[in-house]
Amino acid sequence: MADRRDVDALTPKILSFLESHADRAYRAKEISRAIGIKNQGRYQALLDAFDHLRDTNQVTVQKGGRVQHRSNDHEAVGRLSVTSQGFGFVAQDDGTEFFVRQARMGTALHGDRVRVALAAQKKNRPADQKREAEVLEVLERGSPKTVGTFSTTGKSGWVVPDDQRITHDVFVLKENWNGAEPGDKVVVSIDAFQDPKAAPEGRVLQVLGRADAPGVDVLALALAHGAPSDFPKKVEAEAEGIQPGITKQEVARRLDLRDANVFTIDPDDAKDFDDAIHVTDLGSGMYEVGVHIADVSHYVPQGGIIDREAYDRATSTYLVDRVIPMLPEALSNGVCSLRPREDKLAYSCIMTVDGGGNVHSWEIRETVIHSKQRFTYDQAQAVLDGEDHPLAEDVRRAGELAETLTKKRMAEGAIDFDVPEVKVLLDAEGKPADVVEKERQAANRLIEEFMLLANRAVAEEASSREVPFVYRIHDQPDRERIKALADYVKTFGHTLPHKDGLVQRSTLNDLLHEVKGTPEAPVIEQAAIRSMSKAIYSPDNIGHYGLGFDHYGHFTSPIRRYPDLIAHRILKRMQDQQPGAIPTEEALAEMSEHCSEREREATEAERESIKLKQVEYAALHLGEEFEGVVVGVTKFGVFVQMTKLLVEGLCHVREMDGYWEYDERRYTLFSKGSGHRIRVGQACRVKIEAADPETRRVDLAFVELPGGKPDGEAKDDKRSKAKERRSKRKTRGARRKGTSR
């Protein structure tokens, strides 16, 4: 316990610092540096002052024990997320969200960090209704640029943003057009936006090409999500100058595994092979499992220009027609890639595993390997299915052990999400030729299981050594979302037992297994995924809920994920295999936040690029009829996924015959006229009326209503029933007249 006088003296200094930096939360070490604390005694006093401020509720405690200035109940600071409908939400660091109407956003744009005024709390406000707010000030722009289509009116230039969350067109003076022509896709800066009644002003930074030129649409989408396709020339030059050769001295200091039966399994079109495995039978029911990872940290020193560019990107972005790599191709597809029949440097996790899938020991070593075979998933699957190959015994041994590992994980409570993925096949001009479902085979799961095993082992190693580390964490689901999920599945006759929103992983698995094979399975699986928290990177280890692991990190893909590169450097420094200090928790927290954000953007870019081509594909089939399944029901219409095209569209209620009412409790649309009820999971037949790639929207019309009744009969039924009621009234009237006589 520190001297009380020191604690009392430091308390107002801490409060003053937090008040002047109210837009974010801080750790104790960050504040100690900021206010000039250098000796251990004073630092202990600061920690005691921290405890006092927390105990007396003078500060807000955020994730990881960070503290933030406690503002009054009338204001808040957070990040603005705007929806395509124009309204938005401001999220604080602790996850609290406030609703913002478009008219109350001022000059704030999607992604900005803002200060907001909070509306008075309404009495009897429903639990799921967010408190309203109005933007008072933009503290930090989320992005200084955006991507859109250039147009002109007279001498004025305008850029209409592709991102529908940016609800203002950008005005560009003629001297700032930078050669842009109407109809060009451009990158535009947002330089000034002071008046919400006027347009933001900017400059054309880059002309990407004609909006309708092949590939420009996907390129624009990538840039909009912060994924530049080209590397700076200096970065490319440095990468190309790295020599691929391995010296005798380097081999001598490493574990030499070139004689081991190492192999890779990857997609058909992969070139960046960052992981390889070997599985050796040690006898007595024991196996040696080697997971060998490209030794990127050997070639990419921390702080160099390649490393800085890799950190900015933080991840490779996998789009529908291209990969935007984190590292230049000279490294990702060349020097670092574990190509077959070449000596390669690796960083390996070598584990001893028994026949029941239990890991008895592991070591993490710098190695040199020589991959004996590059398998595609299909080739590996053929070997698993019995095809002959020189490595057949090794592949099948790995397959059997992987199957055991999967069963063990499931038995221990890992959540078994198995949602189908879509793949769009493109022609030479980038136009969609077909849409298919990705096939997941045993060969895919084989590699996944061994990567999980290694990722878990290295995280446990770092935790046991008590060194700062970047973990891959997955929090428990939000309680309100679980309650909503339980209500939702009840409408299909299923149950999800929970205790005030707390749910066991085994209970979720029971639900997923129960619905498998039913018409409603896809929508219930998607609803369950949406109820989950998002997995993120963090130095604060809370475990991984979905996998059921207490310790988990990312180690196996340093060519395409920066957190894996961080992990390699930490582990090597922990083992004194690489110079440099292990980063502090504060530094890792900042890196983790950046990498998590870049991952979110890359994932969104991938999804959008696939959806773009799906809608383009639908546009090639206007007027055609397809079988479909109802995947969503709202008060404004019915969402249908076409079975063959794997494309989702909307049958708007205003285009449906008859009068339809939305039953919010049952998630159904009901026609009083026909008695027809539409619900998720029903089969139907639809026609494609319109498809707009720009808005990603497909409009459908029912040819045959869910349940088998052609659309149009609802209106006929309504008329015939009305006619029947009139006839009955006439009959009853005649009888009454007869009785009076």
PyMOL commands that set and color helices and strands:
alter all, ss='L'
color gray80, all
select helices_A, chain A and resi 4-20+28-34+40-55+63-65+102-104+174-176+216-224+233-240+248-252+296-299+305-313+329-335+377-384+392-411+442-465+479-490+505-515+521-531+562-574+585-619+653-655+713-740
alter helices_A, ss='H'
color red, helices_A
select strands_A, chain A and resi 59-61+67-69+75-82+88-91+97-100+113-118+133-140+145-153+156-161+170-172+184-189+201-202+204-210+255-256+263-266+275-283+286-294+317-318+323-324+343-354+359-370+373-376+422-426+432-437+471-473+536-538+625-634+637-642+647-652+660-663+668-671+677-678+683-692+697-704
alter strands_A, ss='S'
color yellow, strands_A
deselect
rebuild
show_as cartoon
